[in-house]
Amino acid sequence: MNKRKLLFIRDVIFYTFTAFGGPQAHIAILLREFVQKRRYITEEELVELNALAQLLPGPSSTQTLVGIAWKVGGFRMAIITFIIWVFPSAAIMCFAAISYSMFSNHEKVAAVLRFMQPMAIGIVAFATYSFAQRFLTTRTGKMLAAGSMIATLILQSPYAFPLLILLGGIVSSALETQPQENELRVKLFSNVNPNKVAYFIGILLAFAALGAVINRTSPFSLPVRLFENFYRNGILIFGGGQVLIPLMYTEFVEMKHYLTSAEFLSGYALQQGLPGPTFSFTSFLGGIAMAKNGIGGQIVGSIIAVVGINMPGFILITFIVPFWDDLKKITRIKNSMSGINAVAVGFMATAFILLMKPFATNWMAYGLIVATFLLMRFTKIKTPVIVLIAVALGLIF
């Protein structure tokens, strides 16, 4: 393993323990640390990977990071990065499920989160501003961003994400591609190994079939049912962690009663105070759901949840990234990226608006949001320092 790859692993470890604020805030950190500072990939490649992750089901920030890892060191690096990124927060959430009583005091959690949440939203605001400044340079792009923001605010459906990205790509491709351009001669999959394609698709279908078959033959096996539930949701969830929470709450609390509302909200509050992927919240859900099976059962439940929810998205992103560069060579697809990027900016703006809704008339929170944005816009203070300031303020006040 060469020096560049070792440096990348070191940066992934640092990123894992400092990436607060959810998928949009994660993109801001990736932009600053992996693009502007280390130059592992270009800014255009980062935005394209993020747009691709938005189009696919599964955890968008995890898929974006895995995509970067693939570009740096191939499939092996993608696996190493995935484990480093997912394991710490998932392990903490598993421990929280085992020791739920230690974290049941909402007041202590709220004291820390009182400042962290609005400052994290300030990070989201800065990410939205950075991408908008870079990619909303045309009237069409601005209209697509505004349209996607309005549509997602109204619909608030996971199916809106892939449909709007597809629409944005079609619009920009139609407007920017010259009619005389002949693309039929382009060989789309010129460098794609058919065996590799079959390998990735086969795993995806095999896991789906396995979950369905075992669920039918062993209806009383909770671990199998949990795997099927999480794996199915991993296939259906578009738009990242923001879509995960309402879907998980409806299925696991209201419908199947795997855990109570208080347990669900306590785990979610703790996860918001941790760095790493939002999908690590499923580790807590799996652990609580298996509480009657003892500590060993809870650990198994957490592993099942994390593997089940992440597996579909991981397979898809590692399947597509290897020939994404070839795919972009087709003129219509290349031209579609400006529309996809514009729609992605609209999604980020939607996330910012939705995240601010709970603050209502909390003017202190709005002040912290603005202050965080200004710090990131006009100073060189890094995101981890801002998060530490938020934690310190919560503990002091």
N, C-alpha and C positions, 0 to 999 in steps of 0.2 A: 504494500500500500504506500503510495507516494506521499510527499509532504503536503500537497494540496488537499488530498483526501483526508489526511489526519487533521489538518486545520479545519476542514469542513465539519468533521465529527465533533471537534472541540466547540465550534460555533453552534452546532445543533444542540449540544448539551447546555450551553449557556442560554440559548434561545428557549429551550424547554423550561428552564427554571425562571425565566423572566417574561414570558409571553402571556401577559394578562389582557383581559378585555374582550375576548371572543374573536371570531373569525376576521371581522373588519379591522380590529386593532392589531391582530396578528399580521395582516397584510402590511400595515404601516411599519411594523418592526422588520419584516422581511425586506421591504423596500429600502429601509435605512441601513440595515446590517448586512444583508446578503447581496444587495444590488449596488447601492451607492458606496458602501465601505469596502466589501470584499470582492465585488464584481464576479461572483460565481456565474450569474446570468445577467442579461440585460434587463432594463426596465420593461421593454416591450415583451420579452419572454415571460416575465413575472405576471404581467397583466393577462397575457394569453393563457398561461397556466391557471390563473385565478378564474378567468372566464370559462375555461374548459371544466374546471372543478365545479363551477356553478351549474353547468349544463348536466353534469353527471350526478346520480344519487350518491349520498354519503357525506362524510365530513369534509367540507370544502377546504378548510385550512390545512388539514392533514393531507389531503390529496395534493394541494399546492406544494407543500413541503416535500412530499414524496416525489413529486414531479421534478423539483429542483435537484433532489438527490440523484434521481435517475440521470439527469443531464451531467451531473458532476462525476458519478462513478458507476452508472449502470444499475442492474437489478440488485446486485449484492448491496450496494450502498443504499438503495431504496429500502431494503428490508432492515438494515441496521438503523437507518434514520427513523423508520416507522416505530421500531421497538423503543429507541431512545425517547422519542416524542410522546408515545402513549403510556409507557410503563409508569413513570413517577406519579403522575396525577391519578392514574387508575389505581395504583397501589394505595395512595392516600385515601381515595374514596372507598376502597375496599376496607381499609382499617376503620374508616368512619362508620361504615355499615356494621362492622363487628362491634365497635364501641360507640354505638349510637347515643347512649346516655351522656357521653362526654361532650357531645355536640348539640344536645337538645336545648341548651339555653340560648334562645334567639337573641336576647339582649346583648350578649357578648359578641356574637357574630355580627349583629347589626351595628355595633359600635365601630367595628373595623370597616364594614362595608359602607357606612354612611358617607364616607369621603371617597372610598375607592370607586364606587359605582359611577358617580358623576364625572370623576377624573378619567375613568375608562371611556366614558362617552365622549369626552374631549379628545381622546386618542382616536376614536372612530371618526369624529368630525375632521380631524387633521388628515386622516387617510382618505376620506371622501374628497376633501379639498385638493389634496395632492393629485389624485387620479383625475379629478374633473379638470384641473388646470392643464394636465398633460394631454388628455384625450378628447375633451369637448371643445374642439377647435373649429367645428363646422356647425352650421345651422341644423343640419340633419342630426348630427350627434347630440346636440342640445335638446332637440325635440324628442329623440328616442330616450334619452335619459329622463326627461321630464315625464314622458308617457309611461315608462316602466315604473317610475316612482309612484305615479298616481294609480296605475293599474294594480300594483301590489298592495298599496294602502287600502284600496277598495276591496279587492278580492281576498287578500290574505290567505291564499291557498298555495300549498306546495307545488301544485301543477302549473301555477302561473310562472314559476321561474324558468323551466325549460322551454315553455311556449313563447315567452317574451324574448328569451335569448335567441331562439330560432327565428322569430319575427324580425328582431333587430339585425341579425345576420343576413336575412333575405332582403331587407330594405336597403342596407348599405351595399350589398353585392349587386343588386339591380341598378342602383344609381351610379355606382363607380366603375362597373365593368363595361367596356366598349362592346357593342353588338358584334363587331367584326372579329372579335377575338375567338379563336377556335381552341377549345379546351379538350375536345374529344381525343386528341392525340396524346394527352398527358396520361402517363401510366400511374394511376393513383397509388398502387401498392407495389411499386417497383422494387423497393428494398425491404419488403415485409416477408418474414419467414412464415410460410403457411403453417408449419408445425407449431410455431410459437402462438399464432392466432388460435389454432385449435386447442392448444394447451390452456390458454387463459379463459377462453369461452367455455371449455370443458369443465374447468374447475368451478366456474360460476354456476353452470347448470347442475353439476354434480352435487354441490352443497345445497342448492335449492331443492333438488329431488330428495336428497338424504334427509333433510329436515322434514319434508312432507311425509315420506315413507315411515320414518321412525315415529313421527308424531301420531300417525294412524295406528301403528302396531303397538305402541306403548302410550296410551292416552293418560296414564297416571304417572308417567315419569316427568316430574317437574323440570329437571335439567334439560330434557329434550324439548319440552314445550317452550321453555325460555329461549333456547337457541333458535327455535323456529320463529318465535315472536321477534327477537332482536334482528335476526337475519332478514326476515321479511321487511321490517321497518328500515333496515339499512338499504334495501333495494328501493323502497318507496319514498324515502325522505330526500327531497330536493331543497336546496337553499341553506344547508348547514344547520348549526345548532339552534338557531332561532325557530326553526320548524320542528326540531326534535322535541322541545319541551312540551308544547301543547299536545302533540300526538302521543307522547309517552304518558302524559297525565291522563288523557282520555282512556287509553287502553289499559294501563297498569293500575290506575287508582279507581277510576269510575266504573270500568267494565269488568276487570278481572280481579280487582281487590288484592293485588299482590302486596301492596303497602298502603298506608293511610295517607291522607292529604298532608298531615303534619310531618310525617316522615319524608314525603316527597319534597315539600318546600324547604325542610331543614337541609336535606342533601343538596338541593339546588343552591341555597344560600352559601353553603360551604364551597361548592364548586366554583361559584363566582369569585371567591377569594383566592383561588388557586391559579397558577400558570398552567398552560397546556391546553389541550383540545377540550371543547365543550362536551364532546361525545364521551369523555371519561365519566360524566355523570351517570352513564349506564352501569358503570362498575358498582356504584352505590345501589342502584335499583336491583341489580342481580344479587348483590349481597343481602339486602333486606328481604328480597323475595324468598331466599333460601335460609332465612334465619332459624327456622324450625329444624334444620339439618345440622346445627352446630357450626363451629368455626370452620371446620373443613368444608362443609357444605356451602358456607358463605363465600369462601375463597373460590370454590368451583363456580358458584353463581356469578361472581364478579368476572372471572375469566371468560365464562360462556357469553356474558353480556358484551364485554369489550371485543371479543373475537367476532361474535355474531354481527354486531352493529357496524364494525369497520371492514369486515371481509369483502363485501360487495364493492364498496368504493375503492378499496386498495387494488382489487383485481382489475377493475375497469381502468383506473388511472395508469397502472403499469402496463396494461394492454395497449392503451391509446398513445401514450407519450412517445414510445419508440418510433412510431411512424408519423408523429404529429408534424415534424419538419417537412416530410414529403407531402403530407396532406395540404400544408399551407402553400405549396408551390402551385397548386391549381389556382388560377387567377380569381375565380369567383369566391373560393373559400378564403383566399388571402384578403380580398376586398370585404368579405363579410366580417372580418375581425374588428373593424372600426365600429360597426354597429353593435357587435357583441360587447365590446369594451364600453360603449356608451350606455348600454342597458345595464351592465354590471355596476357602473357608477350610480345609476338610478336605484339599484338594489341597496347599495351602500347608504344612499340618502334615506331610503325607506327605513333601514335598520336604525339609523341615527334618530329619526322621528319617533319610531316605536319605542326605542329605548328611553326617550325623554318623557314619554307619557306618564309613567308612574310618579314623576316628581311634581306634577300639577302646579301648585303655587309655591313650591319650595325654591325661593329665590337664591338661597345659599348654594343649592345644587347647580342652578344655572350659572352662578358666578364662578363656581369651580370648573364647570365645563368650558366657559370662555377663557378662564385663566390657563387651563391646561392646553387649550388650542393655541393660545398666544405664546406659551412657553415653547411648544414644539415648532411653531412657525418662525419665531424670531430668536431662539436660542439654540445651543447645541446640547441641551440637557436631554439625556436619553430616556427612553420609556421606562426601563427598570427603576431609575431614580425617581421618576414621577410616581410610580406605583409605591415605592418605599415612603415617599412623602405622604401619600394618601393613607397608608397604614399607620404611620406615625401620628398624623392628625386624628385618626380614629381612636387611637389608644390614649392620646393626651386629652382630647376633648370629649 
